[in-house]
């Protein structure tokens, strides 16, 4: 049986070599795969180097500032840049839409900025054929064009009955055709595998890379099975082609859009304007940290006076204005973190709804598995936001502590009375050496693999359904 299967596969490959359409399809697929891997790999490498350089430059510029009032440095701020993980060279995921830098300053949490898609023209998507997009959307289409007639061609040419008479069972015939389609799929997948191996040289962990390649192998196997089954059931080439195109449009275009719209409707989130008003109202109730006489800080003032057994804030051993700034920032941050967590939980819930559609569409399942293994999914982006907020808060509170302990109340209160007083209300620039080197890394390899198990299970289930479909089609021949 093995020799028969191989002979059938060789005959199919021989037919494709003689077919200009098949040659063109394979050539287009290979060019797209190779070009996408090469271009994306080069772009991600350059981006990583650029962001690391900008991170070091931002730190250097901050530390080079002259003697200043500590609160001015809080508003001068600092930038954090998110370097892309190695596997993002194959699947950039949501990184192009979420932004890659955050400006850290006091009293507020800024969103990530400099998203590539937000800065691009409407036609820029034509230059964003990433390896993941080519494999997830275009390669199934090319496999359809290549193999829609693998079985119907035998039926239309009358050779199907002849093969049966010669003792070739439908199962053997379909296995041979499957081997031929699998060979074409592996040929198209080869550039992605090479790209995955290159990411190992750039620091990618072995487990996510292996799982990444296996996921795409499984995904292409699913589409090879779909092409084979529909071609076996169809009565003519035209019927097979139109049916497969309908399946591709449903799986790769319609269901992903339905999934996104369903998530948006089922879990509608507040708009930015509504959220901003709610945040402002909550922060207003905590007091204005720039006004030490705000009634919201009366209890703080009374407690400090009692603690140090003094009558006025001028007699305190610490600068009450700085204490107020530190106290206010802590309460502001609690409010900001509450709203930020609500937003992230809402985004996560919406993403979970979309991912459940992976049971219906392998295109959604492979997209989820690919991004999770690459470290370019929503969870890793939110992790970046949380890490950035931790650094922001530590940085701001360090300046507030310096404000409270490095300046006297009299110096701070009178700093605008004269130029000399303004100069005295500053601290040494040596105090700016508080920033640690920032290098964002995605979740641990084992955690990324664990997070992708559900999506991988969806792919395995889809493969099982397709195998059942193939067996059904084989009995119908």
Secondary structure, DSSP 4 states (H G I P E B T S, - for coil): -HHHHHHHHHHHHHHHHH-HHHHHHHHHHHHHHHHHHHHHHHHHHHHHHHHHHHHHHHHHHHHT--SB-HHHHHHH-EEEE-PPPGGGGT--TTHHHH-SEEEEETTEEPPPB--TGGGS-TTGGGG---HHHIIIIIHHHHHHHHHTTTTHHHHHHTHHHHHHHTT--HHHHHHHHHHHHHHHHHHHHHHHHHHHHHHHHTT--HHHHHHHHHHHHHHHHHHHHHHHHHHHH-SSHHHHHHHHHHHHIIIIIIHHHHHHHHHHHHTPPPPHHHHHHHHHHHHHTT--TT-TT-GGGHHHHHHHHHHHT-SSGGGSSS-HHHHHHHHHHHHHHHHHHHHHHHHHHHHHHHHHHHHHGGGT-HHHHHHHHHHHHHT-SHHHHHHHHHHHHHHHHHHHHHHHHHHHHHS-HHHHHTTTS-HHHHHHT-B-GGGGTTPPP-----S-HHHHHHHHHHHHHHHHHHHHHHHHHHHHHHHH-
